[in-house]
Amino acid sequence: MKPEIHPEMRLVTVKCACGAEHKFYTTRQSVRIDVCSNCHPLYKGATGASLVIDSEGRIEKFRRKYQGKGY
């Protein structure tokens, strides 16, 4: 790689609108975000999986249609 052409990466604190702070590496001086894993409505938390909302029964319809076919 060519020397002195890559931006400097630094550890910054990201501030969310809910007040939570997270740290990650970026080329920017500071970062502000609107939603994070603490305040996003569909984030479950410790498992890292998203909450599946099935308001029209699509998942159950798929299971009935392909029952026994290995899906």
N, CA, C and O atoms as a Tripos MOL2 file, in Angstrom:
@<TRIPOS>MOLECULE
protein
  284   283    71     0     0
PROTEIN
NO_CHARGES

@<TRIPOS>ATOM
      1 N           0.8390   -1.1850    0.0000 N.3       1 MET1
      2 CA          0.0000    0.0000    0.0000 C.3       1 MET1
      3 C           0.8840    1.2490    0.0000 C.2       1 MET1
      4 O           1.9940    1.2370    0.5320 O.2       1 MET1
      5 N           0.3950    2.2830   -0.5810 N.am      2 LYS2
      6 CA          1.1410    3.5330   -0.6270 C.3       2 LYS2
      7 C           1.1130    4.1960    0.7500 C.2       2 LYS2
      8 O           0.0700    4.2370    1.4030 O.2       2 LYS2
      9 N           2.2430    4.7050    1.1780 N.am      3 PRO3
     10 CA          2.2690    5.3760    2.4840 C.3       3 PRO3
     11 C           1.6120    6.7550    2.4190 C.2       3 PRO3
     12 O           1.6340    7.4230    1.3850 O.2       3 PRO3
     13 N           1.0360    7.1600    3.5280 N.am      4 GLU4
     14 CA          0.4760    8.5070    3.7340 C.3       4 GLU4
     15 C          -0.7160    8.8560    2.8440 C.2       4 GLU4
     16 O          -0.9700   10.0380    2.6160 O.2       4 GLU4
     17 N          -1.4610    7.8600    2.3290 N.am      5 ILE5
     18 CA         -2.6620    8.1950    1.5670 C.3       5 ILE5
     19 C          -3.9310    7.7770    2.3000 C.2       5 ILE5
     20 O          -5.0290    8.1700    1.9070 O.2       5 ILE5
     21 N          -3.7940    6.9860    3.3590 N.am      6 HIS6
     22 CA         -4.9560    6.5090    4.0920 C.3       6 HIS6
     23 C          -5.2800    7.4450    5.2460 C.2       6 HIS6
     24 O          -4.3690    7.9270    5.9200 O.2       6 HIS6
     25 N          -6.5540    7.7090    5.4850 N.am      7 PRO7
     26 CA         -6.9200    8.5970    6.5940 C.3       7 PRO7
     27 C          -6.6240    7.9460    7.9430 C.2       7 PRO7
     28 O          -6.6120    6.7210    8.0640 O.2       7 PRO7
     29 N          -6.3940    8.7540    8.9240 N.am      8 GLU8
     30 CA         -6.0970    8.2610   10.2620 C.3       8 GLU8
     31 C          -7.3780    7.7750   10.9390 C.2       8 GLU8
     32 O          -8.3690    8.5040   10.9950 O.2       8 GLU8
     33 N          -7.3580    6.5570   11.4470 N.am      9 MET9
     34 CA         -8.4930    5.9980   12.1830 C.3       9 MET9
     35 C          -8.3060    6.3240   13.6580 C.2       9 MET9
     36 O          -7.2080    6.1880   14.1960 O.2       9 MET9
     37 N          -9.3890    6.7560   14.3130 N.am     10 ARG10
     38 CA         -9.3000    7.0680   15.7440 C.3      10 ARG10
     39 C         -10.5210    6.5190   16.4690 C.2      10 ARG10
     40 O         -11.5920    6.3760   15.8790 O.2      10 ARG10
     41 N         -10.3550    6.2180   17.7240 N.am     11 LEU11
     42 CA        -11.4430    5.7270   18.5610 C.3      11 LEU11
     43 C         -12.2570    6.9220   19.0430 C.2      11 LEU11
     44 O         -11.7350    7.8100   19.7170 O.2      11 LEU11
     45 N         -13.5530    6.9370   18.6870 N.am     12 VAL12
     46 CA        -14.4280    8.0400   19.0950 C.3      12 VAL12
     47 C         -15.6240    7.4900   19.8450 C.2      12 VAL12
     48 O         -15.9560    6.3110   19.7280 O.2      12 VAL12
     49 N         -16.2610    8.3420   20.6060 N.am     13 THR13
     50 CA        -17.4790    7.9900   21.3130 C.3      13 THR13
     51 C         -18.6670    8.4610   20.4870 C.2      13 THR13
     52 O         -18.7910    9.6480   20.1830 O.2      13 THR13
     53 N         -19.5360    7.5290   20.1300 N.am     14 VAL14
     54 CA        -20.7420    7.8340   19.3620 C.3      14 VAL14
     55 C         -21.8580    8.1390   20.3450 C.2      14 VAL14
     56 O         -22.1020    7.3620   21.2680 O.2      14 VAL14
     57 N         -22.5310    9.2530   20.1570 N.am     15 LYS15
     58 CA        -23.6140    9.6550   21.0490 C.3      15 LYS15
     59 C         -24.9510    9.5120   20.3330 C.2      15 LYS15
     60 O         -25.1560   10.0450   19.2420 O.2      15 LYS15
     61 N         -25.8560    8.7750   20.9790 N.am     16 CYS16
     62 CA        -27.1900    8.5580   20.4310 C.3      16 CYS16
     63 C         -28.1490    9.6210   20.9720 C.2      16 CYS16
     64 O         -27.8740   10.2630   21.9860 O.2      16 CYS16
     65 N         -29.2660    9.7950   20.2870 N.am     17 ALA17
     66 CA        -30.2860   10.7470   20.7250 C.3      17 ALA17
     67 C         -30.9060   10.3430   22.0590 C.2      17 ALA17
     68 O         -31.4070   11.2000   22.7860 O.2      17 ALA17
     69 N         -30.8800    9.0350   22.3970 N.am     18 CYS18
     70 CA        -31.4550    8.5700   23.6560 C.3      18 CYS18
     71 C         -30.5090    8.7920   24.8390 C.2      18 CYS18
     72 O         -30.9000    8.6110   25.9920 O.2      18 CYS18
     73 N         -29.2580    9.1860   24.5510 N.am     19 GLY19
     74 CA        -28.2960    9.4290   25.6100 C.3      19 GLY19
     75 C         -27.2420    8.3470   25.7600 C.2      19 GLY19
     76 O         -26.2790    8.5270   26.5050 O.2      19 GLY19
     77 N         -27.4020    7.2400   25.0740 N.am     20 ALA20
     78 CA        -26.4340    6.1450   25.1560 C.3      20 ALA20
     79 C         -25.1620    6.5190   24.3990 C.2      20 ALA20
     80 O         -25.2010    7.2790   23.4310 O.2      20 ALA20
     81 N         -24.0490    5.9800   24.8520 N.am     21 GLU21
     82 CA        -22.7710    6.2260   24.1960 C.3      21 GLU21
     83 C         -22.1110    4.9010   23.8460 C.2      21 GLU21
     84 O         -22.1150    3.9650   24.6450 O.2      21 GLU21
     85 N         -21.5490    4.8300   22.6520 N.am     22 HIS22
     86 CA        -20.8480    3.6440   22.1760 C.3      22 HIS22
     87 C         -19.5050    4.0950   21.6240 C.2      22 HIS22
     88 O         -19.3540    5.2520   21.2320 O.2      22 HIS22
     89 N         -18.5330    3.1980   21.5880 N.am     23 LYS23
     90 CA        -17.2150    3.5430   21.0560 C.3      23 LYS23
     91 C         -16.9080    2.6790   19.8420 C.2      23 LYS23
     92 O         -17.1510    1.4730   19.8460 O.2      23 LYS23
     93 N         -16.3660    3.3170   18.7920 N.am     24 PHE24
     94 CA        -15.8770    2.5830   17.6350 C.3      24 PHE24
     95 C         -14.8680    3.4400   16.8810 C.2      24 PHE24
     96 O         -14.7240    4.6330   17.1490 O.2      24 PHE24
     97 N         -14.1780    2.8190   15.9400 N.am     25 TYR25
     98 CA        -13.1520    3.5010   15.1650 C.3      25 TYR25
     99 C         -13.7500    4.1300   13.9160 C.2      25 TYR25
    100 O         -14.5730    3.5260   13.2290 O.2      25 TYR25
    101 N         -13.3170    5.3570   13.6360 N.am     26 THR26
    102 CA        -13.7710    6.0740   12.4530 C.3      26 THR26
    103 C         -12.7340    7.1290   12.0850 C.2      26 THR26
    104 O         -11.7900    7.3760   12.8350 O.2      26 THR26
    105 N         -12.9210    7.7470   10.9220 N.am     27 THR27
    106 CA        -12.0310    8.8210   10.5030 C.3      27 THR27
    107 C         -12.5720   10.1900   10.9340 C.2      27 THR27
    108 O         -11.8790   11.1980   10.7910 O.2      27 THR27
    109 N         -13.7740   10.2340   11.4470 N.am     28 ARG28
    110 CA        -14.3860   11.4960   11.8680 C.3      28 ARG28
    111 C         -13.9860   11.8700   13.2970 C.2      28 ARG28
    112 O         -13.5140   11.0240   14.0560 O.2      28 ARG28
    113 N         -14.1740   13.1170   13.6490 N.am     29 GLN29
    114 CA        -13.8690   13.5880   14.9970 C.3      29 GLN29
    115 C         -14.9560   13.1870   15.9840 C.2      29 GLN29
    116 O         -14.6620   12.7840   17.1100 O.2      29 GLN29
    117 N         -16.2210   13.2980   15.5590 N.am     30 SER30
    118 CA        -17.3380   12.9460   16.4260 C.3      30 SER30
    119 C         -18.4930   12.4290   15.5700 C.2      30 SER30
    120 O         -18.6140   12.7780   14.3960 O.2      30 SER30
    121 N         -19.3480   11.5830   16.1810 N.am     31 VAL31
    122 CA        -20.4680   10.9890   15.4700 C.3      31 VAL31
    123 C         -21.7000   11.0450   16.3620 C.2      31 VAL31
    124 O         -21.6370   10.7180   17.5470 O.2      31 VAL31
    125 N         -22.8310   11.4670   15.7760 N.am     32 ARG32
    126 CA        -24.1080   11.4580   16.4860 C.3      32 ARG32
    127 C         -25.0880   10.6370   15.6620 C.2      32 ARG32
    128 O         -25.1250   10.7550   14.4370 O.2      32 ARG32
    129 N         -25.8840    9.8030   16.3330 N.am     33 ILE33
    130 CA        -26.8550    8.9540   15.6380 C.3      33 ILE33
    131 C         -28.2390    9.1440   16.2430 C.2      33 ILE33
    132 O         -28.3700    9.6250   17.3680 O.2      33 ILE33
    133 N         -29.2680    8.7650   15.4930 N.am     34 ASP34
    134 CA        -30.6450    8.9210   15.9480 C.3      34 ASP34
    135 C         -31.1380    7.7140   16.7430 C.2      34 ASP34
    136 O         -31.8410    7.8750   17.7410 O.2      34 ASP34
    137 N         -30.7760    6.5140   16.3120 N.am     35 VAL35
    138 CA        -31.2140    5.2900   16.9800 C.3      35 VAL35
    139 C         -30.0170    4.3710   17.1860 C.2      35 VAL35
    140 O         -29.0890    4.3410   16.3780 O.2      35 VAL35
    141 N         -30.0580    3.6230   18.2840 N.am     36 CYS36
    142 CA        -29.0130    2.6460   18.5690 C.3      36 CYS36
    143 C         -29.6770    1.3690   19.0770 C.2      36 CYS36
    144 O         -30.9040    1.2780   19.1200 O.2      36 CYS36
    145 N         -28.8750    0.3950   19.4560 N.am     37 SER37
    146 CA        -29.4240   -0.8750   19.9270 C.3      37 SER37
    147 C         -30.1590   -0.7320   21.2570 C.2      37 SER37
    148 O         -30.9580   -1.5990   21.6100 O.2      37 SER37
    149 N         -29.9060    0.3370   21.9970 N.am     38 ASN38
    150 CA        -30.6080    0.5460   23.2710 C.3      38 ASN38
    151 C         -32.0050    1.1260   23.0920 C.2      38 ASN38
    152 O         -32.8860    0.8820   23.9160 O.2      38 ASN38
    153 N         -32.2160    1.8900   22.0250 N.am     39 CYS39
    154 CA        -33.5070    2.5660   21.8830 C.3      39 CYS39
    155 C         -34.3020    2.1510   20.6440 C.2      39 CYS39
    156 O         -35.4250    2.6240   20.4690 O.2      39 CYS39
    157 N         -33.7710    1.2940   19.7860 N.am     40 HIS40
    158 CA        -34.5090    0.8600   18.6040 C.3      40 HIS40
    159 C         -35.6720   -0.0250   19.0310 C.2      40 HIS40
    160 O         -35.4690   -0.9450   19.8230 O.2      40 HIS40
    161 N         -36.8870    0.2210   18.5360 N.am     41 PRO41
    162 CA        -38.0670   -0.5170   19.0120 C.3      41 PRO41
    163 C         -38.0880   -2.0010   18.6770 C.2      41 PRO41
    164 O         -38.7660   -2.7560   19.3740 O.2      41 PRO41
    165 N         -37.3860   -2.4590   17.6530 N.am     42 LEU42
    166 CA        -37.4300   -3.8630   17.2770 C.3      42 LEU42
    167 C         -36.2330   -4.6680   17.7620 C.2      42 LEU42
    168 O         -36.1460   -5.8660   17.4920 O.2      42 LEU42
    169 N         -35.3260   -4.0410   18.4600 N.am     43 TYR43
    170 CA        -34.1300   -4.7550   18.9170 C.3      43 TYR43
    171 C         -34.4440   -5.4760   20.2210 C.2      43 TYR43
    172 O         -34.9610   -4.8680   21.1580 O.2      43 TYR43
    173 N         -34.1330   -6.7730   20.2850 N.am     44 LYS44
    174 CA        -34.4610   -7.5600   21.4800 C.3      44 LYS44
    175 C         -33.4250   -7.4210   22.5820 C.2      44 LYS44
    176 O         -33.7680   -7.5440   23.7580 O.2      44 LYS44
    177 N         -32.1780   -7.1700   22.2420 N.am     45 GLY45
    178 CA        -31.1700   -6.9750   23.2700 C.3      45 GLY45
    179 C         -30.0910   -8.0270   23.2740 C.2      45 GLY45
    180 O         -29.3200   -8.1210   22.3190 O.2      45 GLY45
    181 N         -30.0140   -8.8320   24.3380 N.am     46 ALA46
    182 CA        -28.8880   -9.7210   24.5790 C.3      46 ALA46
    183 C         -28.6640  -10.7490   23.4770 C.2      46 ALA46
    184 O         -27.5180  -11.1120   23.2140 O.2      46 ALA46
    185 N         -29.7130  -11.2260   22.8270 N.am     47 THR47
    186 CA        -29.5420  -12.2570   21.8090 C.3      47 THR47
    187 C         -29.0850  -11.6800   20.4810 C.2      47 THR47
    188 O         -28.5060  -12.3980   19.6660 O.2      47 THR47
    189 N         -29.3280  -10.4150   20.2490 N.am     48 GLY48
    190 CA        -28.9320   -9.7990   19.0000 C.3      48 GLY48
    191 C         -29.8870  -10.0640   17.8570 C.2      48 GLY48
    192 O         -29.6390   -9.6210   16.7350 O.2      48 GLY48
    193 N         -30.9640  -10.7710   18.1100 N.am     49 ALA49
    194 CA        -31.9360  -11.0860   17.0610 C.3      49 ALA49
    195 C         -33.0250  -10.0100   17.0250 C.2      49 ALA49
    196 O         -33.3430   -9.3950   18.0420 O.2      49 ALA49
    197 N         -33.5710   -9.8040   15.8690 N.am     50 SER50
    198 CA        -34.6540   -8.8420   15.7300 C.3      50 SER50
    199 C         -35.9790   -9.5080   16.0410 C.2      50 SER50
    200 O         -36.1430  -10.7140   15.8520 O.2      50 SER50
    201 N         -36.8970   -8.7310   16.5080 N.am     51 LEU51
    202 CA        -38.2430   -9.2070   16.7950 C.3      51 LEU51
    203 C         -39.0020   -9.3480   15.4820 C.2      51 LEU51
    204 O         -39.0530   -8.4040   14.6930 O.2      51 LEU51
    205 N         -39.5810  -10.4930   15.2430 N.am     52 VAL52
    206 CA        -40.3290  -10.7250   14.0130 C.3      52 VAL52
    207 C         -41.7970  -10.4040   14.2690 C.2      52 VAL52
    208 O         -42.4310  -11.0000   15.1390 O.2      52 VAL52
    209 N         -42.3270   -9.4610   13.5050 N.am     53 ILE53
    210 CA        -43.7270   -9.0960   13.6330 C.3      53 ILE53
    211 C         -44.4740   -9.7150   12.4550 C.2      53 ILE53
    212 O         -44.2090   -9.3820   11.3000 O.2      53 ILE53
    213 N         -45.4020  -10.6120   12.7510 N.am     54 ASP54
    214 CA        -46.1490  -11.3070   11.7160 C.3      54 ASP54
    215 C         -47.6140  -10.9460   11.8710 C.2      54 ASP54
    216 O         -48.3970  -11.7180   12.4250 O.2      54 ASP54
    217 N         -47.9860   -9.7650   11.3800 N.am     55 SER55
    218 CA        -49.3430   -9.2740   11.5830 C.3      55 SER55
    219 C         -50.3550   -9.9250   10.6510 C.2      55 SER55
    220 O         -51.5510   -9.8900   10.9410 O.2      55 SER55
    221 N         -49.9250  -10.5120    9.5540 N.am     56 GLU56
    222 CA        -50.8710  -11.0700    8.5980 C.3      56 GLU56
    223 C         -50.7810  -12.5910    8.4980 C.2      56 GLU56
    224 O         -51.3970  -13.1720    7.6040 O.2      56 GLU56
    225 N         -50.0430  -13.2510    9.3720 N.am     57 GLY57
    226 CA        -49.9610  -14.6980    9.3640 C.3      57 GLY57
    227 C         -49.1320  -15.2810    8.2360 C.2      57 GLY57
    228 O         -49.3420  -16.4310    7.8520 O.2      57 GLY57
    229 N         -48.1920  -14.5110    7.6970 N.am     58 ARG58
    230 CA        -47.4010  -14.9730    6.5550 C.3      58 ARG58
    231 C         -46.5020  -16.1500    6.9230 C.2      58 ARG58
    232 O         -46.3400  -17.0820    6.1340 O.2      58 ARG58
    233 N         -45.9270  -16.1090    8.1010 N.am     59 ILE59
    234 CA        -45.0400  -17.1890    8.5140 C.3      59 ILE59
    235 C         -45.8200  -18.4950    8.6580 C.2      59 ILE59
    236 O         -45.3760  -19.5410    8.1870 O.2      59 ILE59
    237 N         -46.9590  -18.4340    9.2970 N.am     60 GLU60
    238 CA        -47.7850  -19.6310    9.4840 C.3      60 GLU60
    239 C         -48.2900  -20.1570    8.1370 C.2      60 GLU60
    240 O         -48.3470  -21.3700    7.9340 O.2      60 GLU60
    241 N         -48.6540  -19.2670    7.2220 N.am     61 LYS61
    242 CA        -49.1070  -19.6680    5.8910 C.3      61 LYS61
    243 C         -47.9750  -20.3850    5.1430 C.2      61 LYS61
    244 O         -48.2130  -21.3950    4.4810 O.2      61 LYS61
    245 N         -46.7450  -19.8620    5.2470 N.am     62 PHE62
    246 CA        -45.5900  -20.4970    4.6230 C.3      62 PHE62
    247 C         -45.3520  -21.8860    5.2010 C.2      62 PHE62
    248 O         -45.0840  -22.8330    4.4620 O.2      62 PHE62
    249 N         -45.4490  -22.0080    6.5230 N.am     63 ARG63
    250 CA        -45.2390  -23.3060    7.1730 C.3      63 ARG63
    251 C         -46.2770  -24.3370    6.7480 C.2      63 ARG63
    252 O         -45.9330  -25.4980    6.5260 O.2      63 ARG63
    253 N         -47.5420  -23.9330    6.6300 N.am     64 ARG64
    254 CA        -48.5860  -24.8620    6.1850 C.3      64 ARG64
    255 C         -48.3670  -25.2840    4.7320 C.2      64 ARG64
    256 O         -48.5480  -26.4520    4.3900 O.2      64 ARG64
    257 N         -47.9810  -24.3430    3.8850 N.am     65 LYS65
    258 CA        -47.8110  -24.6180    2.4670 C.3      65 LYS65
    259 C         -46.6420  -25.5750    2.2140 C.2      65 LYS65
    260 O         -46.7440  -26.4710    1.3760 O.2      65 LYS65
    261 N         -45.5500  -25.3910    2.9270 N.am     66 TYR66
    262 CA        -44.3380  -26.1880    2.6890 C.3      66 TYR66
    263 C         -44.0610  -27.1820    3.7980 C.2      66 TYR66
    264 O         -42.9140  -27.5890    3.9810 O.2      66 TYR66
    265 N         -45.0670  -27.5780    4.5320 N.am     67 GLN67
    266 CA        -44.8950  -28.5340    5.6230 C.3      67 GLN67
    267 C         -44.3880  -29.8710    5.0740 C.2      67 GLN67
    268 O         -44.9600  -30.4160    4.1300 O.2      67 GLN67
    269 N         -43.3170  -30.3900    5.6660 N.am     68 GLY68
    270 CA        -42.7600  -31.6770    5.2640 C.3      68 GLY68
    271 C         -41.8480  -31.6260    4.0460 C.2      68 GLY68
    272 O         -41.4010  -32.6720    3.5760 O.2      68 GLY68
    273 N         -41.5620  -30.4420    3.5270 N.am     69 LYS69
    274 CA        -40.6990  -30.3350    2.3490 C.3      69 LYS69
    275 C         -39.2710  -29.9370    2.7150 C.2      69 LYS69
    276 O         -38.4730  -29.6370    1.8270 O.2      69 LYS69
    277 N         -38.9380  -29.9280    3.9960 N.am     70 GLY70
    278 CA        -37.5710  -29.6250    4.4270 C.3      70 GLY70
    279 C         -37.2710  -28.1650    4.6600 C.2      70 GLY70
    280 O         -36.1140  -27.8060    4.8780 O.2      70 GLY70
    281 N         -38.2770  -27.3110    4.6220 N.am     71 TYR71
    282 CA        -38.0440  -25.8970    4.8830 C.3      71 TYR71
    283 C         -38.2800  -25.6730    6.3300 C.2      71 TYR71
    284 O         -38.1460  -24.5480    6.8100 O.2      71 TYR71
@<TRIPOS>BOND
     1     1     2 1
     2     2     3 1
     3     3     4 2
     4     3     5 am
     5     5     6 1
     6     6     7 1
     7     7     8 2
     8     7     9 am
     9     9    10 1
    10    10    11 1
    11    11    12 2
    12    11    13 am
    13    13    14 1
    14    14    15 1
    15    15    16 2
    16    15    17 am
    17    17    18 1
    18    18    19 1
    19    19    20 2
    20    19    21 am
    21    21    22 1
    22    22    23 1
    23    23    24 2
    24    23    25 am
    25    25    26 1
    26    26    27 1
    27    27    28 2
    28    27    29 am
    29    29    30 1
    30    30    31 1
    31    31    32 2
    32    31    33 am
    33    33    34 1
    34    34    35 1
    35    35    36 2
    36    35    37 am
    37    37    38 1
    38    38    39 1
    39    39    40 2
    40    39    41 am
    41    41    42 1
    42    42    43 1
    43    43    44 2
    44    43    45 am
    45    45    46 1
    46    46    47 1
    47    47    48 2
    48    47    49 am
    49    49    50 1
    50    50    51 1
    51    51    52 2
    52    51    53 am
    53    53    54 1
    54    54    55 1
    55    55    56 2
    56    55    57 am
    57    57    58 1
    58    58    59 1
    59    59    60 2
    60    59    61 am
    61    61    62 1
    62    62    63 1
    63    63    64 2
    64    63    65 am
    65    65    66 1
    66    66    67 1
    67    67    68 2
    68    67    69 am
    69    69    70 1
    70    70    71 1
    71    71    72 2
    72    71    73 am
    73    73    74 1
    74    74    75 1
    75    75    76 2
    76    75    77 am
    77    77    78 1
    78    78    79 1
    79    79    80 2
    80    79    81 am
    81    81    82 1
    82    82    83 1
    83    83    84 2
    84    83    85 am
    85    85    86 1
    86    86    87 1
    87    87    88 2
    88    87    89 am
    89    89    90 1
    90    90    91 1
    91    91    92 2
    92    91    93 am
    93    93    94 1
    94    94    95 1
    95    95    96 2
    96    95    97 am
    97    97    98 1
    98    98    99 1
    99    99   100 2
   100    99   101 am
   101   101   102 1
   102   102   103 1
   103   103   104 2
   104   103   105 am
   105   105   106 1
   106   106   107 1
   107   107   108 2
   108   107   109 am
   109   109   110 1
   110   110   111 1
   111   111   112 2
   112   111   113 am
   113   113   114 1
   114   114   115 1
   115   115   116 2
   116   115   117 am
   117   117   118 1
   118   118   119 1
   119   119   120 2
   120   119   121 am
   121   121   122 1
   122   122   123 1
   123   123   124 2
   124   123   125 am
   125   125   126 1
   126   126   127 1
   127   127   128 2
   128   127   129 am
   129   129   130 1
   130   130   131 1
   131   131   132 2
   132   131   133 am
   133   133   134 1
   134   134   135 1
   135   135   136 2
   136   135   137 am
   137   137   138 1
   138   138   139 1
   139   139   140 2
   140   139   141 am
   141   141   142 1
   142   142   143 1
   143   143   144 2
   144   143   145 am
   145   145   146 1
   146   146   147 1
   147   147   148 2
   148   147   149 am
   149   149   150 1
   150   150   151 1
   151   151   152 2
   152   151   153 am
   153   153   154 1
   154   154   155 1
   155   155   156 2
   156   155   157 am
   157   157   158 1
   158   158   159 1
   159   159   160 2
   160   159   161 am
   161   161   162 1
   162   162   163 1
   163   163   164 2
   164   163   165 am
   165   165   166 1
   166   166   167 1
   167   167   168 2
   168   167   169 am
   169   169   170 1
   170   170   171 1
   171   171   172 2
   172   171   173 am
   173   173   174 1
   174   174   175 1
   175   175   176 2
   176   175   177 am
   177   177   178 1
   178   178   179 1
   179   179   180 2
   180   179   181 am
   181   181   182 1
   182   182   183 1
   183   183   184 2
   184   183   185 am
   185   185   186 1
   186   186   187 1
   187   187   188 2
   188   187   189 am
   189   189   190 1
   190   190   191 1
   191   191   192 2
   192   191   193 am
   193   193   194 1
   194   194   195 1
   195   195   196 2
   196   195   197 am
   197   197   198 1
   198   198   199 1
   199   199   200 2
   200   199   201 am
   201   201   202 1
   202   202   203 1
   203   203   204 2
   204   203   205 am
   205   205   206 1
   206   206   207 1
   207   207   208 2
   208   207   209 am
   209   209   210 1
   210   210   211 1
   211   211   212 2
   212   211   213 am
   213   213   214 1
   214   214   215 1
   215   215   216 2
   216   215   217 am
   217   217   218 1
   218   218   219 1
   219   219   220 2
   220   219   221 am
   221   221   222 1
   222   222   223 1
   223   223   224 2
   224   223   225 am
   225   225   226 1
   226   226   227 1
   227   227   228 2
   228   227   229 am
   229   229   230 1
   230   230   231 1
   231   231   232 2
   232   231   233 am
   233   233   234 1
   234   234   235 1
   235   235   236 2
   236   235   237 am
   237   237   238 1
   238   238   239 1
   239   239   240 2
   240   239   241 am
   241   241   242 1
   242   242   243 1
   243   243   244 2
   244   243   245 am
   245   245   246 1
   246   246   247 1
   247   247   248 2
   248   247   249 am
   249   249   250 1
   250   250   251 1
   251   251   252 2
   252   251   253 am
   253   253   254 1
   254   254   255 1
   255   255   256 2
   256   255   257 am
   257   257   258 1
   258   258   259 1
   259   259   260 2
   260   259   261 am
   261   261   262 1
   262   262   263 1
   263   263   264 2
   264   263   265 am
   265   265   266 1
   266   266   267 1
   267   267   268 2
   268   267   269 am
   269   269   270 1
   270   270   271 1
   271   271   272 2
   272   271   273 am
   273   273   274 1
   274   274   275 1
   275   275   276 2
   276   275   277 am
   277   277   278 1
   278   278   279 1
   279   279   280 2
   280   279   281 am
   281   281   282 1
   282   282   283 1
   283   283   284 2
@<TRIPOS>SUBSTRUCTURE
     1 MET1         2 RESIDUE 1 A MET
     2 LYS2         6 RESIDUE 1 A LYS
     3 PRO3        10 RESIDUE 1 A PRO
     4 GLU4        14 RESIDUE 1 A GLU
     5 ILE5        18 RESIDUE 1 A ILE
     6 HIS6        22 RESIDUE 1 A HIS
     7 PRO7        26 RESIDUE 1 A PRO
     8 GLU8        30 RESIDUE 1 A GLU
     9 MET9        34 RESIDUE 1 A MET
    10 ARG10       38 RESIDUE 1 A ARG
    11 LEU11       42 RESIDUE 1 A LEU
    12 VAL12       46 RESIDUE 1 A VAL
    13 THR13       50 RESIDUE 1 A THR
    14 VAL14       54 RESIDUE 1 A VAL
    15 LYS15       58 RESIDUE 1 A LYS
    16 CYS16       62 RESIDUE 1 A CYS
    17 ALA17       66 RESIDUE 1 A ALA
    18 CYS18       70 RESIDUE 1 A CYS
    19 GLY19       74 RESIDUE 1 A GLY
    20 ALA20       78 RESIDUE 1 A ALA
    21 GLU21       82 RESIDUE 1 A GLU
    22 HIS22       86 RESIDUE 1 A HIS
    23 LYS23       90 RESIDUE 1 A LYS
    24 PHE24       94 RESIDUE 1 A PHE
    25 TYR25       98 RESIDUE 1 A TYR
    26 THR26      102 RESIDUE 1 A THR
    27 THR27      106 RESIDUE 1 A THR
    28 ARG28      110 RESIDUE 1 A ARG
    29 GLN29      114 RESIDUE 1 A GLN
    30 SER30      118 RESIDUE 1 A SER
    31 VAL31      122 RESIDUE 1 A VAL
    32 ARG32      126 RESIDUE 1 A ARG
    33 ILE33      130 RESIDUE 1 A ILE
    34 ASP34      134 RESIDUE 1 A ASP
    35 VAL35      138 RESIDUE 1 A VAL
    36 CYS36      142 RESIDUE 1 A CYS
    37 SER37      146 RESIDUE 1 A SER
    38 ASN38      150 RESIDUE 1 A ASN
    39 CYS39      154 RESIDUE 1 A CYS
    40 HIS40      158 RESIDUE 1 A HIS
    41 PRO41      162 RESIDUE 1 A PRO
    42 LEU42      166 RESIDUE 1 A LEU
    43 TYR43      170 RESIDUE 1 A TYR
    44 LYS44      174 RESIDUE 1 A LYS
    45 GLY45      178 RESIDUE 1 A GLY
    46 ALA46      182 RESIDUE 1 A ALA
    47 THR47      186 RESIDUE 1 A THR
    48 GLY48      190 RESIDUE 1 A GLY
    49 ALA49      194 RESIDUE 1 A ALA
    50 SER50      198 RESIDUE 1 A SER
    51 LEU51      202 RESIDUE 1 A LEU
    52 VAL52      206 RESIDUE 1 A VAL
    53 ILE53      210 RESIDUE 1 A ILE
    54 ASP54      214 RESIDUE 1 A ASP
    55 SER55      218 RESIDUE 1 A SER
    56 GLU56      222 RESIDUE 1 A GLU
    57 GLY57      226 RESIDUE 1 A GLY
    58 ARG58      230 RESIDUE 1 A ARG
    59 ILE59      234 RESIDUE 1 A ILE
    60 GLU60      238 RESIDUE 1 A GLU
    61 LYS61      242 RESIDUE 1 A LYS
    62 PHE62      246 RESIDUE 1 A PHE
    63 ARG63      250 RESIDUE 1 A ARG
    64 ARG64      254 RESIDUE 1 A ARG
    65 LYS65      258 RESIDUE 1 A LYS
    66 TYR66      262 RESIDUE 1 A TYR
    67 GLN67      266 RESIDUE 1 A GLN
    68 GLY68      270 RESIDUE 1 A GLY
    69 LYS69      274 RESIDUE 1 A LYS
    70 GLY70      278 RESIDUE 1 A GLY
    71 TYR71      282 RESIDUE 1 A TYR
